[in-house]
Amino acid sequence: MNPDSHNRKIKVLLVDDEELFLESTSLALAGRGCQVRIAGDAEEAIMQLESRFFDVVVLDVRMPGMDGMVLLRKLNVERPTLKVLMLTGHATVAMAIEAMKLGAFDFLSKPCKIDELIKVIGHAAEQGQLERSNIALKDELVRTKGLGVIVGKSLWLAVFMHIVFVQLIPWLWLTAQPYARNFWPPSFLVMKRARLPER
């Protein structure tokens, strides 16, 4: 996925405590078609995530306060379709393995070439969009299935009502008519008619 494919820019949140890195990388990503916002620490990143939608978070591992690993774990639980790329200038194999286990989409070392970063961001955004589409499709199927059950119940009710009012009641009426003649009209009505004086 290109950053500006389908006339929709990929929304990126860049989280790092290094101001120079934030400024240079955000300008580079914006120049490649991304819509970029920055955060200087994990707390500010959480505030932005609560108020805006992002396709991808580019997250530094080591930051003051809540570090990137803790935020990664939090985002993986609360926003599983949000793709997080980890960046660090102190990468180790163990750190990379831990990040991937916590749900990171990828783990990159600083300094990172902008072309490589753009490529990974594009893949991450595409993966996230696919997962959201699958979830929406599953929800729609569940909703449609529920409507199908309701329609099915309504259909059975309609068949039952048809049998009762269109077939059963007329049949009972026709069957009961010969017996009803023996009781209708009631004898007291016949007696009253006989007592009426002729004019």
C-alpha positions in Angstrom: 0.0 0.0 0.0 1.4 3.4 -1.0 1.0 6.2 1.6 -1.4 8.1 -0.6 -3.1 5.1 -2.3 -6.8 5.4 -3.1 -6.5 9.2 -2.2 -6.2 8.3 1.5 -3.1 9.1 3.4 -1.7 6.7 5.9 -2.1 8.1 9.4 1.1 7.7 11.4 1.8 8.5 15.0 5.5 9.0 15.6 6.5 8.5 19.3 10.0 9.4 20.4 11.7 11.5 23.1 14.3 12.8 20.7 13.0 16.1 19.3 15.5 16.2 16.4 14.5 12.7 15.3 10.8 13.6 15.6 11.2 16.7 13.5 13.3 15.2 10.7 11.4 11.9 10.4 7.9 13.5 10.5 8.9 15.8 7.7 10.3 13.0 5.7 7.2 10.8 6.2 4.9 13.8 5.3 7.0 14.4 2.2 6.2 10.8 1.2 2.5 11.2 1.5 1.9 10.2 5.1 -0.3 12.2 7.5 2.0 12.4 10.6 1.5 13.5 14.2 4.2 13.3 16.9 4.3 12.5 20.6 7.3 13.0 22.9 6.4 10.2 25.3 4.0 7.3 25.9 1.5 9.3 27.9 1.1 11.9 25.1 0.8 9.1 22.6 -2.0 7.5 24.6 -3.9 10.9 24.6 -3.6 11.2 20.9 -4.7 7.6 20.3 -7.8 8.3 22.4 -8.9 11.2 20.2 -7.7 10.2 16.7 -7.5 7.2 14.4 -4.1 6.0 13.3 -3.1 3.3 10.9 0.4 2.9 12.3 2.4 3.8 15.4 6.2 4.2 15.0 7.4 3.8 18.6 10.8 4.2 20.3 11.7 1.5 22.7 13.5 3.6 25.3 11.7 6.6 26.6 11.4 8.3 30.0 8.4 7.3 32.1 6.4 4.5 30.3 8.8 2.9 27.9 7.9 1.6 24.4 7.6 -2.0 25.4 5.0 -1.3 28.1 3.0 0.9 25.6 3.3 -1.8 23.0 1.8 -4.4 25.3 -1.0 -2.0 26.2 -1.8 -1.2 22.6 -1.7 -4.9 21.6 -4.4 -5.6 24.1 -6.6 -2.6 23.6 -6.1 -2.0 19.9 -5.2 -5.3 18.2 -5.6 -4.0 14.7 -3.3 -1.0 15.2 0.1 -1.8 13.8 3.1 -0.8 15.9 6.7 -0.5 14.5 9.4 -0.5 17.1 12.5 1.7 16.6 15.6 1.8 18.8 19.2 2.8 18.6 20.1 0.1 21.1 18.7 -3.0 19.4 19.5 -6.5 20.6 18.2 -9.8 19.4 16.5 -10.5 22.7 14.8 -7.1 22.5 13.5 -7.7 19.0 12.2 -11.2 20.0 10.4 -9.7 23.0 8.8 -6.9 20.9 7.6 -9.4 18.3 6.1 -11.6 21.0 4.3 -8.5 22.4 2.7 -7.9 19.0 5.0 -5.5 17.2 4.6 -5.6 13.4 8.3 -5.0 12.9 11.5 -4.0 14.8 13.9 -1.5 13.1 17.2 -0.1 14.3 18.1 3.6 14.3 19.3 5.1 12.1 16.7 3.8 9.7 16.6 4.7 6.0 13.4 6.6 5.1 12.7 4.3 2.1 12.8 1.2 4.4 10.6 2.9 7.0 8.0 4.0 4.3 7.9 0.4 2.9 7.3 -1.2 6.3 4.7 1.5 7.2 2.8 0.7 4.0 2.8 -3.0 4.7 1.7 -2.5 8.2 -1.2 -0.2 7.2 -2.3 -2.6 4.6 -2.3 -5.5 7.1 -4.3 -3.4 9.7 -6.9 -2.4 7.1 -7.3 -6.0 6.0 -7.8 -7.1 9.6 -10.4 -4.4 10.2 -12.3 -5.3 7.1 -12.4 -9.0 8.2 -13.7 -8.0 11.6 -16.4 -5.8 9.9 -17.4 -8.7 7.6 -17.7 -11.1 10.5 -19.9 -8.6 12.4 -22.1 -8.2 9.3 -22.4 -12.0 8.9 -23.4 -12.3 12.6 -26.0 -9.5 12.2 -27.4 -11.0 9.0 -27.6 -14.4 10.6 -29.5 -12.9 13.5 -31.9 -11.3 11.1 -32.3 -14.6 9.3 -33.4 -16.3 12.6 -36.0 -13.5 13.1 -37.3 -13.8 9.6 -37.4 -17.6 9.9 -39.5 -17.3 13.1 -41.8 -14.8 11.4 -42.3 -17.1 8.5 -43.3 -20.0 10.7 -45.7 -17.7 12.6 -47.3 -16.6 9.3 -47.7 -20.2 8.2 -49.4 -21.1 11.5 -51.8 -18.1 11.3 -52.7 -19.1 7.8 -53.5 -22.6 8.8 -55.6 -21.5 11.8 -57.6 -18.7 10.1 -57.8 -19.8 6.5 -58.1 -23.5 6.9 -58.9 -24.7 10.4 -61.6 -22.2 11.4 -63.7 -22.5 8.2 -63.4 -26.3 8.4 -64.7 -26.2 12.0 -67.6 -23.9 11.0 -68.7 -26.1 8.1 -68.4 -29.3 10.2 -70.4 -27.8 13.1 -73.3 -26.4 11.0 -75.4 -29.6 10.9 -75.2 -29.9 14.6 -75.8 -26.2 15.1 -79.2 -26.3 13.4 -80.5 -28.5 16.3 -79.7 -25.7 18.8 -80.4 -22.6 16.8 -82.5 -20.6 17.1 -83.0 -21.2 20.9 -86.4 -22.3 22.0 -87.1 -19.2 24.1 -86.8 -17.1 21.0 -89.2 -19.3 19.1 -91.7 -19.0 22.0 -91.4 -15.2 22.1 -92.1 -15.1 18.3 -95.2 -17.2 18.7 -96.7 -14.9 21.4 -96.3 -11.8 19.3 -99.9 -10.5 18.3 -100.6 -10.2 14.6 -101.3 -6.8 13.2 
